[in-house]
Amino acid sequence: MIRKLIAVTTWLAGMVLVAGCSAAGGGSTGFNIGKNLMRKDSNLRVFLDGEQAKQSSLKKGLKGYAPFTIKKEASTSPVFRYEIIEPKKFGFIKSVLMAVHQKFEADFSDLADYKIFAKSNDSEKQMKPGIDYDLGNLGPDFKILDKKDNEVPKVQFVYLLVFTISADKSETVQIYFKTK
């Protein structure tokens, strides 16, 4: 990772110099890219059908953030799993929520097609890290609401998953993916 960081930073700083910017400007750009690449955006790992969502290092270096994507196509009712890299950083977890958004025109709909959460507000009843959840058959402990807030038996994914853990230190990640 460090070698990749150095190579990308050096290449981008060189491109800035070739484009006619000063050495100081190129060095500053290289520093910012390196800083962006070293920053840890998430304490979560999210998987659909066993495939981990990842960020583009190039986009993250240039823009400071890159969305998470899953390159392999997922089934329309995939198996979902999340992992917490450093659990102590989250503290007490109050709720775990998921929303699925459909592509709308050139972007994504502001309205979630599905909202997924535990029926009980008890923190022990929330989705747990490291456990596979079949979103086509979640079982009686979870509720799935459609866009009109009607309860539905299963999820049929479309393009964007927004996953949120509400805790002492909350986190939300967006994962872009395609279905078969």
DRENMARKOL-13767 format. One line per field, with one value per residue: x negated, y, z negated of N, C-alpha, C in turn. Coordinates in Angstrom, 2 decimals, padded with zeros to 5 digits. Layout:
n.u [X/...] .
n.v [Y/...] .
n.w [Z/...] .
ca.u [X/...] .
ca.v [Y/...] .
ca.w [Z/...] .
c.u [X/...] .
c.v [Y/...] .
c.w [Z/...] .
//
This chain:
n.u [-000.83/-001.94/-003.98/-002.41/-001.04/-003.19/-004.07/-001.77/-001.46/-003.92/-003.76/-001.45/-002.27/-004.40/-002.99/-001.66/-003.83/-004.77/-002.59/-003.04/-002.98/-004.41/-007.27/-006.80/-004.01/-003.48/-004.63/-003.01/-000.54/-001.15/-001.58/001.01/002.46/001.17/001.85/004.65/004.80/003.77/005.65/008.15/011.23/013.36/014.54/015.66/016.33/018.05/020.06/021.55/023.11/020.74/018.72/016.46/016.98/015.13/012.86/011.77/008.41/007.15/009.20/009.78/007.33/007.15/009.59/010.13/012.14/013.72/016.40/017.62/017.51/018.82/017.55/018.21/021.23/024.14/026.67/030.25/031.49/029.43/026.94/026.02/023.35/021.55/018.53/016.74/013.89/012.36/013.83/013.98/013.92/016.49/018.08/021.00/023.54/026.49/028.40/028.82/029.07/030.38/030.63/031.96/031.45/032.77/031.58/032.14/032.96/030.05/028.84/029.32/032.36/033.78/035.49/035.68/035.94/036.19/036.19/034.42/034.42/034.11/036.92/037.21/036.18/034.17/030.76/029.42/030.81/030.17/028.67/025.80/022.20/020.19/022.02/023.92/026.60/029.46/030.97/033.19/034.66/035.03/036.19/038.22/037.32/036.68/037.58/038.80/039.39/041.12/040.98/043.35/043.74/044.88/044.88/042.75/041.88/039.27/036.11/035.36/032.70/031.33/029.32/027.82/026.62/027.12/025.61/025.90/024.60/025.67/024.17/022.01/019.96/020.99/021.47/021.78/021.91/021.81/022.58/022.02/023.35/024.08/026.76/027.56] .
n.v [-001.19/001.26/001.57/001.77/004.12/005.97/005.75/006.60/009.20/010.39/010.16/011.74/014.25/014.71/014.93/017.31/019.08/018.76/019.83/022.48/023.76/025.16/023.90/024.00/024.05/021.56/019.90/020.49/019.59/016.88/016.27/016.69/014.70/012.42/012.67/012.39/009.73/008.36/008.77/007.22/006.29/004.77/002.63/000.33/-002.75/-003.84/-006.32/-007.85/-010.67/-012.01/-010.43/-007.84/-004.36/-001.74/001.09/003.37/003.96/005.93/007.86/008.53/009.64/011.90/013.36/013.24/011.72/008.68/006.86/003.73/000.71/-002.26/-004.47/-006.92/-008.32/-008.36/-010.53/-010.03/-010.21/-010.16/-011.71/-010.15/-008.77/-007.28/-005.98/-004.82/-002.96/-001.83/-002.36/-001.00/001.68/002.34/002.09/001.98/000.47/001.56/001.33/-000.31/000.39/000.17/001.31/001.19/002.47/003.40/003.84/006.96/008.91/010.63/010.20/009.11/008.18/010.26/009.13/006.19/002.90/000.67/000.21/-001.09/-002.64/-003.61/-005.05/-004.62/-002.13/-002.77/-002.95/-005.36/-006.79/-005.87/-005.92/-007.89/-007.66/-009.64/-011.64/-013.39/-012.11/-012.97/-011.15/-011.69/-013.22/-012.36/-012.96/-013.11/-011.17/-008.78/-005.80/-004.81/-002.10/-000.68/001.91/003.26/002.89/000.43/-002.79/-005.31/-008.63/-009.21/-007.97/-006.45/-005.62/-002.67/-000.46/001.25/001.08/002.23/002.22/002.36/002.76/003.56/004.86/005.45/006.59/007.19/005.87/006.07/004.50/004.54/002.30/001.44/-000.61/-003.23/-005.23/-008.61] .
n.w [000.00/-000.81/001.10/003.40/002.81/002.76/005.42/006.90/005.88/006.63/009.43/010.00/009.00/010.71/013.13/012.68/012.67/015.33/016.64/016.34/013.88/010.90/009.06/006.34/006.29/007.45/005.53/003.36/004.32/004.60/001.90/000.85/002.22/001.27/-001.44/-001.24/-000.36/-002.55/-004.52/-006.42/-005.41/-006.31/-008.90/-008.39/-006.67/-003.89/-002.37/000.48/001.61/001.00/002.12/001.55/000.96/002.40/002.56/005.13/005.48/007.02/007.52/004.87/004.06/005.74/005.35/002.64/001.61/002.44/003.76/002.47/004.26/005.80/007.95/009.18/010.40/008.38/007.01/007.35/004.91/002.68/000.48/-002.44/-004.34/-007.00/-008.42/-011.24/-011.52/-013.68/-016.45/-018.98/-018.36/-017.64/-019.90/-021.93/-020.13/-018.82/-016.72/-013.53/-010.23/-006.88/-003.55/-000.29/002.86/006.04/009.38/010.85/013.46/014.24/011.85/008.46/006.90/004.39/002.63/000.80/002.09/000.55/-002.97/-005.60/-008.72/-012.21/-013.88/-016.57/-018.94/-020.62/-021.30/-021.14/-019.25/-016.76/-013.41/-013.25/-013.13/-010.86/-010.30/-007.91/-006.07/-004.45/-002.16/-000.72/-002.33/-005.23/-007.66/-010.72/-012.57/-011.45/-009.63/-006.50/-004.55/-001.79/000.77/000.29/-002.34/-002.95/-004.36/-003.12/-001.95/-001.03/000.26/003.32/004.89/006.45/007.27/005.45/002.20/-001.03/-004.04/-007.50/-010.75/-013.85/-016.57/-019.44/-018.00/-015.03/-011.68/-008.14/-005.03/-001.46/001.11/004.35/006.91/009.31/010.57/011.54] .
ca.u [000.00/-002.81/-004.63/-001.38/-000.83/-004.34/-004.06/-000.67/-001.77/-005.02/-003.23/-000.56/-003.07/-005.12/-002.04/-001.42/-005.02/-004.76/-001.51/-003.46/-002.87/-005.71/-007.69/-006.10/-002.63/-003.49/-004.89/-001.81/000.46/-001.59/-001.35/002.46/002.86/000.67/002.68/005.94/004.67/003.48/006.81/009.04/012.59/014.39/014.18/016.54/016.20/019.39/020.02/022.78/022.84/019.34/017.80/016.25/017.03/013.81/012.72/010.73/007.29/006.90/010.25/009.61/006.17/007.41/010.74/010.23/013.11/014.20/017.46/017.34/018.19/018.64/017.42/018.92/022.68/024.80/028.02/031.23/031.74/028.13/026.56/025.33/022.56/020.62/017.54/016.20/012.44/011.97/015.11/013.92/014.15/017.92/018.72/022.34/024.30/027.90/029.19/028.18/030.09/029.96/031.57/031.60/031.94/032.77/031.09/033.22/032.35/028.59/028.36/030.10/033.54/033.64/036.36/035.20/036.89/036.35/035.55/034.27/034.02/034.64/038.25/037.04/035.18/033.16/029.46/029.03/031.59/029.70/027.78/024.49/021.09/019.69/023.11/024.54/028.05/030.07/031.94/034.39/035.36/034.42/036.79/039.21/036.75/036.37/038.67/038.43/040.44/040.90/041.00/044.61/043.75/045.59/043.96/042.59/041.18/037.87/035.48/034.84/031.76/031.22/028.01/027.08/026.94/026.64/025.57/025.63/024.56/025.81/023.46/021.29/019.36/021.79/020.86/022.61/021.18/022.60/021.98/022.60/023.21/025.01/027.37/027.58] .
ca.v [000.00/002.43/001.72/002.25/005.52/006.76/005.75/007.45/010.58/010.84/010.28/012.90/015.46/014.86/015.41/018.73/019.80/018.73/020.71/023.87/024.32/025.28/022.76/024.11/023.63/020.11/019.27/020.65/018.66/015.54/016.12/016.54/013.38/011.45/012.81/011.78/008.27/007.81/008.91/006.07/006.82/003.94/001.58/-000.78/-003.51/-004.28/-007.36/-008.34/-011.97/-012.37/-009.49/-006.66/-003.03/-001.11/002.44/003.60/004.73/007.10/008.86/008.98/010.52/013.16/014.09/013.18/010.68/007.88/005.97/002.31/-000.01/-003.70/-004.65/-008.12/-008.15/-009.02/-011.01/-008.99/-010.35/-010.71/-011.95/-008.97/-008.93/-006.19/-006.22/-003.61/-003.13/-001.55/-002.22/-000.05/003.03/002.59/002.18/001.38/000.53/001.68/000.79/-000.61/000.67/000.04/001.85/000.84/003.50/003.04/004.86/007.83/009.79/010.48/010.09/008.16/008.75/010.65/008.23/004.80/001.89/-000.21/000.55/-002.36/-002.42/-004.58/-004.69/-004.19/-001.09/-003.34/-002.99/-006.76/-007.35/-005.25/-006.74/-008.05/-007.82/-010.99/-012.59/-013.26/-011.87/-013.18/-010.07/-012.26/-013.93/-011.87/-013.58/-012.34/-010.15/-007.56/-005.20/-004.22/-001.21/-000.19/003.37/003.79/002.44/-000.85/-003.87/-006.28/-009.81/-009.32/-006.86/-006.66/-004.51/-002.01/000.12/001.95/000.67/003.16/001.43/003.26/002.27/004.65/004.44/006.57/007.17/006.63/005.86/005.73/004.31/004.30/001.28/001.34/-001.96/-003.59/-006.54/-009.50] .
ca.w [000.00/-000.89/002.41/004.32/002.43/003.21/006.89/007.38/005.49/007.48/010.80/010.08/008.82/011.98/014.13/012.38/013.14/016.78/017.09/016.27/012.54/010.22/008.23/005.04/006.54/007.66/004.24/002.54/004.86/004.22/000.46/000.64/002.72/000.29/-002.65/-000.93/-000.29/-003.88/-005.40/-006.48/-005.28/-006.92/-009.85/-008.01/-005.43/-003.49/-001.35/001.11/002.24/000.75/002.73/000.70/001.56/002.33/003.09/006.13/004.90/007.85/007.23/003.49/004.02/006.44/004.84/001.18/001.29/003.56/003.28/002.46/005.35/005.94/009.40/009.63/010.28/007.26/007.32/007.01/003.47/002.28/-000.90/-002.95/-005.57/-007.29/-009.46/-011.85/-011.59/-015.05/-017.17/-020.10/-017.86/-017.53/-021.21/-022.03/-018.87/-019.10/-015.62/-012.25/-009.22/-005.50/-002.58/001.08/003.78/007.44/010.29/011.31/014.45/014.25/010.48/007.69/006.27/002.98/001.87/000.77/002.52/-000.60/-004.24/-006.32/-010.10/-013.17/-014.40/-017.96/-019.17/-021.50/-020.60/-020.94/-018.14/-015.52/-012.57/-013.88/-012.19/-010.63/-010.05/-006.59/-006.08/-003.14/-002.03/-000.12/-003.39/-006.47/-008.83/-011.49/-013.46/-010.69/-008.88/-005.22/-004.06/-000.44/000.95/-000.25/-003.74/-003.10/-004.68/-002.05/-002.47/-000.66/000.95/004.66/005.01/007.72/007.59/004.40/000.84/-002.05/-005.27/-008.63/-012.12/-014.82/-017.77/-020.04/-016.80/-013.94/-010.36/-007.00/-003.78/-000.26/001.94/005.69/007.46/010.37/010.36/012.72] .
c.u [-000.87/-003.51/-003.64/-001.12/-001.95/-004.34/-002.98/-000.97/-002.87/-004.53/-002.37/-001.31/-003.87/-004.22/-001.74/-002.60/-005.06/-003.71/-001.87/-003.33/-004.26/-006.02/-006.98/-004.65/-002.53/-003.72/-003.68/-000.71/000.12/-001.34/000.14/002.95/002.42/001.50/004.05/005.86/004.42/004.68/007.69/010.47/013.61/013.78/015.01/016.03/017.59/019.25/021.42/022.41/021.35/018.32/017.70/016.32/015.67/013.86/011.63/009.64/007.03/007.91/010.09/008.43/006.44/008.49/010.85/011.24/013.46/015.31/016.99/018.12/017.90/018.65/018.19/020.43/023.23/026.16/029.02/031.70/030.48/028.03/025.68/024.55/021.73/019.69/017.07/014.71/011.94/013.24/015.10/014.19/015.63/018.57/020.05/023.08/025.78/028.75/028.34/029.28/029.52/031.04/031.05/032.26/031.80/032.21/032.28/032.59/030.84/028.00/029.14/031.26/033.24/034.47/035.82/036.31/037.19/035.61/035.56/033.75/034.63/036.00/038.17/035.99/034.06/031.84/028.99/029.74/031.15/028.87/026.39/023.40/020.68/020.76/023.69/026.04/028.57/031.19/033.19/035.23/034.73/034.99/037.62/038.65/036.49/037.57/038.09/039.62/040.10/041.00/042.24/044.80/044.64/044.56/043.96/041.75/039.70/037.42/035.12/034.00/031.71/029.81/027.20/027.57/026.33/026.75/025.13/025.61/024.63/025.22/022.85/020.54/020.04/021.03/021.88/021.70/022.18/021.86/022.73/022.35/024.22/025.57/027.38/028.85] .
c.v [001.25/002.65/002.27/003.74/006.40/006.86/006.68/008.91/011.15/011.07/011.54/014.21/015.75/015.40/016.89/019.55/019.88/019.68/022.18/024.50/024.36/024.03/022.79/023.66/022.14/019.37/019.34/019.70/017.24/015.26/015.88/015.18/012.31/011.46/012.16/010.27/007.63/007.86/007.67/006.59/006.03/002.93/000.33/-001.47/-004.05/-005.24/-007.63/-009.59/-012.33/-011.43/-008.23/-005.37/-002.36/000.29/002.47/004.46/006.00/008.21/009.41/009.95/011.88/014.00/014.12/012.14/009.94/006.98/004.52/001.65/-001.50/-003.97/-005.84/-007.90/-008.97/-009.55/-009.93/-009.09/-010.96/-011.03/-010.77/-009.33/-007.67/-006.61/-004.86/-003.84/-002.93/-001.30/-001.18/001.38/003.36/002.78/001.45/001.56/000.51/001.06/000.58/-000.50/000.49/000.64/001.51/001.84/003.03/004.20/005.64/008.90/009.59/010.27/008.98/008.88/009.13/009.76/006.80/003.87/000.92/000.39/-000.72/-002.07/-003.50/-004.10/-004.13/-003.08/-001.57/-003.48/-004.42/-007.40/-006.79/-006.23/-006.74/-008.17/-009.28/-012.04/-012.32/-013.12/-012.01/-012.15/-010.49/-012.99/-013.56/-012.51/-012.61/-011.22/-008.81/-007.10/-004.60/-003.41/-000.77/001.33/004.02/003.40/001.23/-001.92/-004.89/-007.45/-009.88/-008.08/-007.31/-005.44/-003.94/-001.44/000.70/001.50/001.71/002.42/002.34/002.48/003.50/004.17/005.67/007.32/006.51/006.70/005.46/005.56/004.10/003.31/001.23/-000.06/-002.14/-004.96/-007.31/-009.30] .
c.w [000.00/000.45/003.44/004.06/002.96/004.74/007.44/007.07/006.39/008.90/010.93/009.90/010.08/013.07/013.92/012.88/014.66/017.34/016.93/014.90/011.91/009.42/006.89/005.19/006.72/006.36/003.33/003.00/004.46/002.74/000.19/001.09/001.74/-000.99/-002.43/-000.94/-001.65/-004.82/-005.30/-006.49/-006.08/-007.87/-009.56/-006.76/-005.13/-002.33/-000.82/001.87/002.14/001.34/001.88/001.52/001.35/002.92/004.16/005.51/005.70/007.56/005.81/003.38/004.62/005.77/003.32/000.71/002.57/003.03/003.28/003.59/005.24/007.44/009.93/009.43/009.12/007.72/006.89/005.56/002.85/000.80/-001.32/-004.21/-005.75/-008.41/-009.98/-012.07/-013.03/-015.88/-018.29/-019.64/-017.72/-018.89/-021.20/-020.71/-019.21/-017.99/-014.38/-011.20/-007.82/-004.61/-001.19/002.01/005.22/008.27/010.84/012.20/014.40/012.87/009.77/007.03/004.83/002.07/001.93/001.25/001.38/-001.80/-005.08/-007.72/-010.99/-013.66/-015.80/-018.03/-020.09/-020.72/-020.33/-019.75/-016.77/-014.70/-013.19/-012.83/-012.06/-010.37/-008.67/-006.74/-004.66/-003.00/-001.27/-001.14/-004.74/-007.73/-009.65/-012.36/-012.77/-009.90/-007.60/-004.74/-002.65/-000.41/000.35/-001.71/-003.99/-003.42/-003.54/-002.56/-002.12/000.09/002.36/004.98/006.41/007.95/006.45/003.03/-000.10/-003.38/-006.41/-009.94/-013.02/-016.13/-018.42/-018.96/-015.62/-012.62/-009.32/-005.80/-002.65/000.60/003.26/006.23/008.58/010.05/011.67/013.51] .
//
